[in-house]
Amino acid sequence: MADEELSAEDQQELDELAGLVAESLAKGEKPADVSKQLVSNGWEQDAADEFVASIGQHLANAQRAAAQSDEGGGGMGWLIWIGALLFINLLSWLFGWSFWIY
């Protein structure tokens, strides 16, 4: 399936399914139970396990990012980014470079 192009309809269906899987995992359902539901709907066991694991990993990453943002970790990243932009613009002004970053 990785080598195949999905139609817009198939992609939308897959996105909706991913949302349902993420919702089930967020509610505390076990990944094995969610995978069994996919298998009962015609998925192969390996594909279902891989899909659920992938959605679970994305969900865990999003939760980690949200926790870091709540702890103030995201603010430091923005501060560094703004500082880098100002530094590059300062160098552009000092050395007469033709590009500026806004």
N, C-alpha and C positions, 0 to 999 in steps of 0.2 A: 504494500500500500504506500510505502514511502516513495517509490518510484513513479506512482501514478498521480496524475493531476485530478483533483476532486472538483466536481461541478459545484457551482454556488449552492445548489440545493443540498448536496451531500455535505459540504463544508458547514452549512448552517445546522444540519441535523447533528453532525459531529460536535459542533460547538454547544448545542443544546444538551447533548448527552454528557459532555464534559462538565457542564454546569450542574446537571443533576448528580453526577458522580461526586463532584466537589461538595455539593450541598449535603449529600449522604455522609460523606467522610467528616464534614464539619459538625454534623449532628452526633458523631461518635460511632457510627456504624463501622464494623470491622471491614478492612479491605477485602478479606476473603469472602465475606457475605455480599459485598457490592459486586465483586468479580463473578460470584455464582449467579447473580441476577443477570449479568451480561451474557453469561454462558447459556442461561435459560432462554435468552432472546436470540440465540443463534451465533454468538461469538465463539471463537476457539478459545480454549482455556488459556493458552500462552498469551494470546493477543489481549484477552480480557485482563489478565494479571498485569501485563506490561502497561496497559492503558490506565488501570486504576493506580498502579505505582507511580506513573508519571504525573497524574493529577494530584496524588497525595504529596509528591515532592514539590510541585508548584504551590500547593496550598501551604505546606510547611515553610517554604521560602517567603511567601507573602506574609505569613504570620510572624516570621522572624524579622522581616523588614518593618512591619508595623510596630513590633515591640521596640526595635531600635529607634524608630521615629518617635515613639512615645517617651523614650529615655533621653531624647535630645541628640541622638547620634546623627540624625539627618541634618540638623542645623549646622553642624561642623562641616559637613560635605558641601553645603551651599556656601558657607563662608570661604572655604578653600577655592571653590569654583569662581566666585566673584573676585577673590584676590588674584587668581591667575589671569582673569580677563583684564583687570586693572593693570597688572604687571606687563602683560603683552602690549596693551595700548600705550603704556608709558614708554616701553622700549621702541615702539613704532614712532612715537613722537620724538624721542631722543635721537634716534638714528635715521629719521626721515624715511622710514619704510612706507610703502604705498598702501598698506592694508591696515584696517582698523577693525576691531571686533566690537560690535555693539551689543 
